[in-house]
Amino acid sequence: MKRVDQELQKWLDGENNLLSGLLEGAEGYDLPRQEMRQNEKTAERNALEGMDRLMTAERNIVRIWYAVLAVGCCLTLMAVFLYMTAHITRYGDENPRAAVVAERYVERGLEETGATNIVAGMILDYRAFDTLGESHVLFTALICVMILLRRDSKNMRSDLEDYYTIRDEKFFPTDQDMILRKVGLILVPCILLFGIYILLNGQLSPGGGFSGGAVLGAGLVIFASAFGDAAADRFLTGRRFQFTAFFALSFYSFAKGYVFFTGANGLENHIPKGEPGAILSGGLILPLDIAVGLVVACTMFGFYSLFRRGGIGGD
C-alpha cells in the first residue's frame, strides 16, 4: 500500500507516467509532440486544398455545361427563326391560308362573336388565348418590378436606411403646385370618364380593354401627381389594388378557360351573344374588356407608384 502511494506521488510530481506501458508501441507515440501537431496541420491543410480543388472542378464543369446549353439553345432558336422566315410569304405575294382566315373574320365575325367591331371580336374571341397571355405578361411584369423596387422593412437592412430611402423624398412635391391641382380638378374626371367609355364601347367601335385601361391608368397617374400620394392611397389602397388585379386576371382566365373547354369538345357554351350594336352584346367580349382594362390600369399605376416611392397604396 505504501508503494502504491509512492508511485502515485511520483506520477503527480511528473517523475513517472503510469500510462507509459499502455501507449508503448502505439503509432506516433515516439514522435515529438511538436512534430505530431505539425503533421495534423499538414493533413488538415491537404484536406482543405483537396476540397477547394474539388469545388473548383465542379464549378468549371457547371460553367462549361452552362455555356454549352446556352449556345445550343441560341443556335436552336436561330435555326427555328430562320426556318420560319424562309417560309414566310414574300412581300406582295398572296397567301391563300391567310386570306382564308381574314375572310372568316370579315364574313362570319359578326355572326360568331356578336361584336360589330371585328377587331375586338378577333382579339377577345378568335385570338383570346393570345390576349390571355398578354395579360399575364403585364401581371408578371408588375410582380417583377414590385419585387425589385418595393421598399419595406423586409428588404431594408436597418430602420435608418428605411428612413432615408422612403421618408427623405428628394423630388418636387407636385401636389403643392396650384396650377397642377386646378387643371387636374378639371381633367381627371374627364380622363377617367373617357377611359370608362372606351372600355365599355370596345365591342361596338374602336376601343377596348388595352386602350381604355391605358387611359384609366394615365388618369390615375395624373390624379396622384395633382392631389398627392395620400389622396391616391385613400382611393386605391394596397389591398384594393391587389384584389382588383388578381380578380380581373382570374375572371379572364376562368371565363375563357370555360369557352376553350367547351369549344375544344364541340359543346355549346350557352353564353348569349346579345343583339349586335347594343351595349350588352358580343358575349364575353364586354366583361373581358373590363378585366383587361383593369389589369392594364393597375399595371400602369403600379409602375408609376413603385418607381416614384417604392410602394403601392401606402405600402
C-alpha positions in Angstrom: 0.0 0.0 0.0 2.9 2.3 0.8 4.4 1.5 -2.6 1.3 2.4 -4.4 1.2 5.7 -2.6 4.8 6.4 -3.6 4.1 5.6 -7.3 1.1 7.8 -7.2 3.0 10.7 -5.6 5.8 10.3 -8.3 3.1 10.5 -11.1 1.6 13.6 -9.5 5.1 15.2 -9.4 5.7 14.3 -13.0 8.5 11.9 -12.3 6.7 8.8 -13.6 4.0 8.1 -16.2 1.6 5.4 -15.3 0.2 5.1 -18.9 3.6 4.7 -20.5 3.2 0.9 -20.6 -0.2 1.2 -22.3 1.0 3.6 -25.0 4.2 1.8 -25.9 4.1 0.6 -29.5 1.3 3.0 -30.4 1.6 4.7 -33.8 3.3 8.1 -33.5 3.9 7.8 -29.7 7.6 8.1 -30.1 7.4 11.2 -32.2 7.8 14.6 -30.5 4.6 16.4 -29.7 5.5 19.4 -31.9 6.0 17.1 -34.9 2.6 15.4 -34.3 0.9 18.8 -34.3 2.7 19.8 -37.5 1.5 16.6 -39.1 -2.1 17.3 -38.0 -1.9 20.8 -39.5 -0.5 19.4 -42.7 -3.2 16.8 -43.0 -5.9 19.4 -42.4 -4.4 21.8 -44.9 -4.2 19.0 -47.5 -7.8 18.1 -46.9 -8.9 21.8 -47.3 -6.9 22.1 -50.5 -8.5 18.9 -51.8 -11.9 20.2 -51.1 -11.1 23.5 -52.9 -9.8 21.6 -55.9 -13.0 19.5 -56.0 -15.3 22.6 -55.7 -13.3 24.4 -58.4 -13.6 21.4 -60.7 -17.4 21.2 -60.1 -17.7 24.9 -60.8 -15.8 24.5 -64.0 -18.0 21.6 -65.1 -21.1 23.6 -64.3 -19.7 26.6 -66.2 -18.8 24.5 -69.2 -22.2 22.8 -69.3 -24.0 26.2 -68.9 -22.1 27.6 -71.8 -22.8 24.6 -74.0 -26.6 24.7 -73.2 -26.8 28.4 -73.7 -25.1 28.2 -77.1 -27.2 25.2 -78.0 -30.4 27.0 -77.1 -29.4 30.1 -79.0 -28.5 28.1 -82.1 -31.7 26.1 -81.9 -33.8 29.3 -81.7 -31.8 30.8 -84.6 -32.5 27.8 -86.7 -36.2 27.8 -85.9 -36.5 31.6 -86.7 -34.5 31.2 -89.9 -36.7 28.3 -91.0 -39.9 30.2 -90.3 -38.5 33.3 -92.0 -37.7 31.2 -95.1 -41.3 30.0 -95.3 -43.0 33.4 -94.8 -44.8 34.6 -97.8 -42.8 37.2 -99.8 -44.0 40.8 -99.8 -46.6 41.3 -102.5 -47.4 37.6 -102.9 -50.8 36.3 -101.9 -51.0 33.8 -99.0 -54.1 31.6 -99.5 -54.2 30.4 -95.9 -54.0 34.0 -94.6 -56.7 35.0 -97.0 -59.0 32.3 -95.7 -58.5 33.4 -92.1 -59.2 37.1 -93.0 -62.3 36.2 -94.9 -63.6 34.2 -92.0 -63.1 37.2 -89.7 -64.8 39.6 -92.0 -67.6 37.4 -93.3 -68.6 35.5 -90.2 -67.2 37.6 -87.4 -70.5 39.4 -86.6 -72.4 36.1 -86.5 -69.9 34.1 -84.5 -68.8 36.8 -82.0 -71.8 39.1 -81.8 -69.5 42.2 -81.9 -69.8 44.9 -84.6 -66.2 45.8 -84.0 -64.4 42.9 -85.9 -61.1 43.8 -84.3 -62.5 43.3 -80.8 -64.1 40.1 -81.8 -60.8 38.8 -83.3 -58.7 39.8 -80.2 -61.1 38.6 -77.5 -62.8 35.7 -79.2 -60.9 34.2 -82.1 -57.5 35.0 -80.5 -58.5 35.3 -76.9 -55.7 32.9 -75.9 -53.1 35.3 -77.1 -54.7 38.2 -75.2 -54.8 36.0 -72.1 -51.0 35.5 -72.4 -50.5 39.3 -72.9 -52.5 40.0 -69.7 -50.4 37.5 -67.8 -47.2 39.2 -69.2 -48.4 42.5 -67.8 -49.2 41.0 -64.4 -45.9 39.2 -64.3 -44.0 42.4 -65.2 -45.8 44.2 -62.4 -44.8 41.5 -59.9 -41.1 41.6 -61.0 -41.0 45.4 -60.7 -42.6 45.1 -57.2 -40.0 42.5 -56.1 -37.2 44.8 -57.3 -38.4 48.2 -56.2 -40.8 47.7 -53.3 -39.3 49.2 -50.1 -40.4 47.9 -46.7 -39.0 46.5 -43.5 -38.3 43.1 -45.1 -35.7 44.3 -47.6 -34.1 47.1 -45.6 -31.0 46.5 -43.6 -31.9 48.9 -40.8 -34.5 51.4 -39.8 -32.1 54.2 -40.7 -32.0 53.1 -44.3 -35.8 52.8 -44.3 -36.0 56.4 -43.1 -33.6 57.9 -45.7 -34.9 55.9 -48.6 -38.6 56.3 -48.1 -39.2 59.5 -46.0 -36.5 61.6 -47.3 -38.1 62.4 -50.7 -35.8 64.3 -53.0 -38.4 65.3 -55.6 -40.6 68.2 -56.0 -44.0 67.8 -54.3 -46.3 68.2 -57.3 -49.4 68.2 -55.2 -48.4 71.7 -53.9 -48.5 73.2 -57.3 -51.7 75.2 -57.5 -51.8 75.2 -61.3 -51.5 71.4 -61.5 -54.2 71.0 -58.8 -56.7 73.3 -60.6 -56.0 71.7 -64.0 -56.2 68.2 -62.5 -59.5 69.0 -60.9 -60.9 69.6 -64.4 -59.1 67.0 -66.4 -59.0 64.0 -64.1 -62.8 63.4 -64.1 -62.9 63.8 -67.9 -60.0 61.4 -68.4 -61.5 58.7 -66.2 -64.9 59.1 -67.8 -63.4 58.9 -71.3 -61.4 55.8 -70.3 -64.6 54.1 -69.0 -66.4 55.0 -72.3 -63.5 53.4 -74.3 -63.6 50.4 -72.0 -67.3 49.7 -72.4 -67.5 50.6 -76.1 -64.9 48.1 -77.4 -67.3 45.6 -78.9 -69.2 48.4 -80.8 -66.5 50.7 -82.1 -62.7 51.3 -81.8 -61.7 50.9 -78.2 -61.5 48.0 -75.7 -59.5 46.8 -72.8 -56.0 47.8 -73.6 -56.8 51.3 -74.9 -59.3 52.0 -72.2 -57.0 50.6 -69.4 -54.2 52.8 -70.7 -56.4 55.9 -70.4 -57.6 54.9 -66.9 -54.0 54.3 -65.8 -53.0 57.7 -67.2 -55.8 59.3 -65.3 -54.8 57.7 -62.0 -51.2 58.8 -62.5 -52.4 62.4 -63.1 -54.6 62.2 -60.1 -51.7 61.1 -57.9 -49.5 63.8 -59.2 -52.0 66.6 -58.8 -53.5 65.7 -55.5 -50.7 63.8 -53.8 -50.0 60.2 -52.9 -52.2 60.3 -49.7 -55.3 61.1 -51.8 -54.4 58.3 -54.3 -53.9 55.9 -51.4 -57.3 56.6 -50.0 -58.8 56.0 -53.4 -56.7 52.9 -54.3 -55.4 51.1 -51.2 -52.8 48.4 -51.4 -55.3 45.6 -50.6 -57.8 47.1 -53.1 -55.1 47.3 -55.8 -54.0 43.6 -55.3 -57.6 42.4 -55.2 -58.6 44.2 -58.4 -55.6 42.9 -60.4 -56.0 39.4 -59.1 -59.8 39.3 -59.6 -59.6 40.7 -63.1 -57.0 38.3 -64.3 -58.6 35.3 -62.6 -62.0 36.1 -64.2 -60.4 36.3 -67.6 -58.6 33.0 -67.1 -61.7 31.1 -65.8 -64.1 32.6 -68.3 -62.0 31.9 -71.4 -61.0 28.6 -69.9 -64.6 27.6 -69.9 -65.0 28.7 -73.5 -61.9 26.9 -74.6 -63.0 23.7 -72.9 -66.5 23.7 -74.5 -65.2 24.7 -77.9 -62.5 22.1 -78.0 -65.1 19.4 -77.1 -67.7 20.7 -79.6 -70.1 21.8 -76.8 -72.3 24.8 -76.6 -71.1 27.4 -74.1 -74.6 28.8 -73.5 -73.3 32.4 -73.3 -75.8 34.7 -75.2 -74.2 37.0 -77.8 -76.9 39.6 -77.5 -78.2 41.9 -80.2 -75.4 43.3 -82.4 -75.0 47.1 -81.8 -76.4 47.0 -78.2 -74.2 47.8 -75.2 -74.8 44.2 -73.9 -73.6 42.3 -76.9 -70.7 40.3 -78.0 -71.0 37.6 -75.4 -68.0 37.6 -73.1 -66.2 40.5 -75.0 -67.6 43.2 -72.8 -66.6 41.6 -69.4 -63.3 40.5 -70.8 -62.6 44.1 -72.0 -63.3 45.3 -68.5 -61.0 42.7 -67.0 -58.2 43.5 -69.4 -58.7 47.2 -68.8 -58.4 46.8 -65.0 -55.2 44.8 -65.4 -53.7 47.4 -67.7 -54.7 50.3 -65.5 -53.3 48.6 -62.3 -50.1 47.8 -64.1 -49.6 51.4 -65.3 -50.4 53.0 -61.9 -48.3 50.3 -60.1 -45.2 51.1 -62.3 -45.6 54.8 -61.6 -46.1 54.3 -57.8 -43.2 51.8 -57.5 -40.7 53.9 -59.4 -41.7 57.1 -57.6 -41.9 56.0 -54.0 -41.3 52.2 -53.8 -44.8 51.2 -52.8 -48.4 50.9 -53.9 -51.4 52.2 -51.9 -49.4 53.3 -48.9 -47.3 50.1 -48.6 
